[in-house]
Amino acid sequence: MRSRYTAYHQGDIDYLIATYHPTQRYGGQRAAIGQSVAATTWLGLRVLAIEAGQVADSKGVVEFIAYYADPRPGQVHERSRFVRQKQRWFYVDGDALPPVEPKRSDPCWCGSGKKYKACHGC
């Protein structure tokens, strides 16, 4: 999961396509990812939960929040499903979850360095 976030952050489209499960690849995917990468500034990743150990670690689920600016700050909150084949993990799909609002005294998720209450929490 972290490696895919880093690939989005760095614009490594080849890596992103290579880590999609082969059944999830489609024509035009490179262009769609390229458009997303060009329009989005990724601000941070927070992994909330990891579920593994299913069928000798051949399946896993990761719940995460990825913070971005596009151009306004926002977040992707998702439970992603992965499968491991030949010692490599592949992204299969994910369920979008509602945004998580930080507590007032938490750092703001936009990356400003301010507390949430003094930034986007007002």
N, C-alpha and C positions, 0 to 999 in steps of 0.2 A: 504494500500500500504506500509506504513512504517513498519507495523508488518511483512509483507512478506519479505521485504528487510532485516530486523533484523533476521528473521529466516534463510535466505540464509547466512548471515554473521556468525551466530552462528551454522550453520549446523543442524538446527531443521527440519529434513526431515518429521517427522510426522505432524508438523504444516503446512508445505508447501502443503503436500498432502491433508490435511483436509480443506485447504482454496481454493483448486481448485474446481470449480463447478463440481458436480458429473458427468456431461456429458463430462468433459474434463479429467477424470482420465482414465488411461490405464495400462495394464500389462507391467511391466518393468519400470514404472515411478519412483519407489523408487530407483532402480539402476542408472537410468539416472541422477536423482537429486543428488544422493550420489556421483557420479563421478564428476559432476559439482562443488559441494560443496568442494570436496577434492582438486580440481585443481585450485580453484579460491580464491584469496584474495580480499575481497570487501573493497574499500577505502572510499566510501561515497555515499550519495543519495541526489539528488536535485529534488524536486517536482516543476515542471514548471506551471502546471495548474490542477485544479480539476473542473469537470463539474458534478453537481448532480442536484437533483430536478426534475428528470424525473419520471413521474408516482409516485408521493409522495415518492421520494427518494428510489425507488426500483432498480434503475439503476444508474451507475456512470461511469465516464471516468477520468482517471488520466494520465497526461503526465509527464514523469519523465526521469531523467538521473541517472543511477547507474554506478559509476566508479569502476574499478577493475584492478587487475594485474593478468595475466594468462599466462606466467610470465611477459609479457610486459603490460604496462598500456593500458587500453582501456575503452570503455563506452558502455552501453546499453541505447539507447534512444528509448522510446516506448510510445505509447498511449494504455493503458490497459483498458479493459472493465470489469466491475464488476456488479454483481447483488446481491440484498439483499433478502434473504429468511429467514423467521423465525428469524428476528433480527440479522442475520449474513451475512457478505459480502463474496462473493465468486468470485475468479478470473475466467473469462470466456476465454478471449483471448486478443491479443494485436497486434498492427501494429508496426513493426520496422520502425524507422525513422532515417534519416541520422545523423551522429555525429554532435555535436555542438562544435565549436572551441571557447575557451574563448578569451576574449580581452587580449591584450598584458600585461596589468598591473593587470589582475585578478590573484588570486592564482592558481597555476597549479593544474589541476584535479587529478594528480597522488598522491597527498598527501605529496609531498616533503617539503612543506612550502615555496617554492620559487615562485616568480612571473612566470607566464606562459612564458613570453618572455625569461627568463633566464633558463628555464627547457625544456619543450617539444615544445615550440613555436619558437625555433630557426631554 
